[in-house]
Amino acid sequence: MHRREFLVAGLATLASSRALAQMKMDDMSNMDSMPGMDMGAGHDMGAMSQSAVALPEGEALRELPLLANEATSPGQFKARLTAEPAVARFAEDKDTPILAYNGTSPGPLIEAFEGDRVEITFANRIADEASTIHWHGMPVPADQDGNPMDPVASGSNRVYAFELPEGSAGSYWYHPHPHGKTAEQVYRGLAGAFVVKAKADPIPAEYGDTVLVFTDLRLAADGSMPENTMTDLMNGRVGDHVLVNGQKNPKLSVGVGAKRRLRLYNATNARFLKLAFDGAPMTIIGSDGGLLEVPVAAEEILLSPAERLELIVSFEKPGPITLYTLDYDRGWMGAGRPADAGLTLLTVDVSEIPAEPLPPLPDRLRPIEPLSAPAVSRRLVFTETMTMTATDMQMGFLINGKAFDMARVDIVAKAGQTELWEIANKADMDHPFHVHGTQFQVIEHERDGKVSKPTYLAWKDTVNVARGETVRLLLRQERPGPRMYHCHILEHEQLGMMGIVDVQV
């Protein structure tokens, strides 16, 4: 039997018998601490939600609150971030317990400039759980990266301090990365945007700079967030609602002829967002690690979990313009594949009052130097595996046949040396691949024997690797120390699809 058919058949068997299914990973000693791992009769594999709850729509798009800079000297950014329980009201008359940074989810927007020294005191006030802050995509030292080997205990504080080098302007984000708890802490609300601004930005200031953070929400009938089901652990958690800055289908108002700079963040655990505007031309100007060399027109875009894009959107005719989802088949095991096409995420109300005249978008944005020829080549193979008995199921999401072991170094790399990494996805669903500590350049994709080049050169820290696809990328780690690489479907990372590269001088 083909592996995919075997996995689906196994899921169906467990669903019908409602047998005890204990997910296990090779070499993982702390499975009892992982959320959702006790899968008795209380978990319905086929149900994506205990009860779909309606949310209000059409409210004015809220700007994310800015994290206040407490520093008094120029070139410094100093602040505090506290991870703590909070209560949100997504649905009318229903309080939802969440986790929040400084009381908000998404967390406050951090804005700093290239060249700034950043010092952020993190307070973990989550009861009985360690946490960290991972500065996703940012060029920070290994001991400031918030990786799973460096937990902050419940009730403790730590200071993250790093400098933002010249050329690091881009759309980054922050989220927890504790071993065995990342997926749960993120879907409960811990994520925020971190924008590093250029000292000389080529994008006209008149276009604005609007951050749109996409998160994923599932609510039970009483307003609480249900725990992960077996389906979530297999496929990654996909909720009932996609929120933008914490709102369902908010409204943005502009004048006809306006151009807006939008920064799009996919901060969901596992949701793939294929997006388009109906009747508003899009131009891609930036990716994970900042601006492209030249603007690129696009009719649709795909944001896999953890990816970011910067767009210029031109609103050339009056009337409502919607940002909506298109169908994308990322692969799915078992029942309950979400119907993602046709979701309206944002409505732009374009008035008949003309916007102020705007300067044109520059033809060139910034230079991107291609990385040098690689001195080392590596191959990483993604697979999943499952064995079953009448009462037990052992499941793994693996890289090169191994599940993550925090005591094992998988790759030893040399600082400053360019490497070619070949990521081959032999699993039955897409896996977005993320590397800590650096930005890389994708050089080609191969699928069904056909090789294609990326549409544009970009700095990236996350790339989707479709099932059956091989992605080749060039990367260079500049700072020594241990770094993570993993699938950014957070449930898959948690179930083994992660490794450690030790960067040495």
NORCORQUI-V794764 format. One record per pair of residues at least 12 apart in sequence whose C-alpha atoms are under 6 Angstrom apart, sorted by the first residue. I is the first residue (numbers start at 0). J is the second residue. Records with the same first field share a line. If there is no record, write none. Layout:
I->J + J
This chain:
7->332 + 333
10->333
17->40
19->39 + 390
20->38 + 391 + 392
21->38 + 391 + 392
22->392 + 393 + 394
23->393 + 394
24->395
33->179
35->227
42->228
44->228 + 229 + 230
45->334 + 335
49->219
50->219 + 220
54->90
56->247 + 248
57->248 + 249 + 250
58->249 + 250
59->249 + 250
60->249 + 250 + 251
63->107 + 108
64->107 + 108
65->107 + 108
66->107 + 108 + 109
74->115
75->115 + 116
76->117
77->117 + 118 + 119
78->119
79->119 + 120 + 121
80->101 + 121
81->100 + 101 + 121 + 122
82->99 + 100 + 123 + 124
83->98 + 99 + 124 + 125
84->97 + 98
85->97 + 98
93->222
94->222
95->222 + 223
97->187 + 188
98->187 + 188 + 189
99->188 + 189
104->188
105->190 + 191
106->190 + 191
108->192 + 193
109->193
110->194 + 195
111->195
112->195 + 196
113->163 + 164 + 165 + 197
114->163 + 164 + 165
115->162 + 163
116->161 + 162
117->160 + 161 + 162
118->159 + 160
119->158 + 159
120->157 + 158
121->156 + 157
122->156
123->153 + 154 + 155
124->153 + 154
125->153
126->153
127->153
128->153
129->150 + 151 + 152 + 153
130->150 + 151 + 175 + 177
131->145 + 150 + 151 + 175 + 176 + 177
132->145 + 174 + 175
133->145 + 173 + 174 + 175 + 176
134->173
135->172 + 173
136->171 + 460
138->436
139->161
141->480
143->159
146->176
147->176 + 177 + 178
168->195 + 196 + 197 + 289
169->195 + 288 + 289
170->194
171->193 + 194
172->191 + 192 + 193
173->190 + 191
174->189 + 190
179->493
182->489 + 490
206->258 + 259 + 260
207->259 + 260
208->260
209->261
210->261 + 262
211->243 + 262 + 263
212->243 + 244 + 264
213->242 + 243 + 264 + 265 + 266
214->241 + 242 + 266 + 267
215->238 + 240 + 241 + 267
216->238 + 239 + 240
217->238 + 239
232->490
235->269 + 488 + 490
236->268 + 269
237->270
248->344 + 345
249->345
250->346 + 347
251->347
252->347 + 348
253->349
254->349 + 350 + 352 + 353 + 354
255->314 + 315 + 316 + 317 + 349 + 350 + 351 + 353 + 354
256->314 + 315 + 354
257->314 + 354
258->312 + 313
259->311 + 312
260->310 + 311
261->309 + 310
262->308 + 309
263->307 + 308
264->307
265->304 + 305 + 306
266->305
267->304
268->488 + 489
269->304 + 488
271->303
272->301 + 302
273->300 + 301 + 324 + 325
274->299 + 300 + 323 + 324 + 325
275->299 + 322 + 323
276->321 + 322
277->320 + 321
279->313 + 314
280->312 + 313
281->297 + 311 + 312
282->295 + 296 + 297 + 310 + 311
283->295 + 309 + 310
284->309 + 310
285->308 + 309
286->307 + 308
287->307 + 459
288->458 + 459
291->457
292->363 + 364 + 365 + 366
293->363 + 364
306->461
317->349 + 350 + 351
318->349
319->347 + 348 + 349
320->346 + 347
321->345 + 346
322->343 + 344 + 345
323->342 + 343 + 344
324->340 + 341 + 342
325->340
326->339 + 340
329->428 + 429
330->428
373->417 + 418 + 419
374->417 + 418
375->418
376->418 + 419 + 420
377->420
378->420 + 421
379->399 + 422
380->398 + 399 + 423 + 424
381->397 + 398 + 424 + 425 + 426
382->397 + 425 + 426
383->395 + 396 + 397 + 426
396->494 + 495 + 496
397->495 + 496
398->496
402->495
403->495 + 497 + 498
408->499
409->499 + 500
410->500
411->500 + 501
412->502
413->502 + 503 + 504
414->476 + 477 + 502 + 503 + 504
415->475 + 476 + 477
416->475
417->474 + 475
418->473 + 474
419->472 + 473
420->471 + 472
421->470 + 471
422->469 + 470
423->469
424->466 + 467 + 468
425->467
426->466
427->466
428->466
429->464 + 465 + 466
430->463 + 464 + 486
431->462 + 463 + 464 + 486 + 487
432->461 + 462 + 485 + 486
433->460 + 461 + 484 + 485
434->460 + 484
435->482 + 483
437->476
438->458 + 459 + 460
439->458 + 459 + 473 + 474
440->458 + 472 + 473
441->472
442->471 + 472
443->471
444->469 + 470
445->468 + 469
446->468
479->502 + 503
480->501 + 502
481->500 + 501
482->499 + 500
483->498 + 499
484->497 + 498
485->497
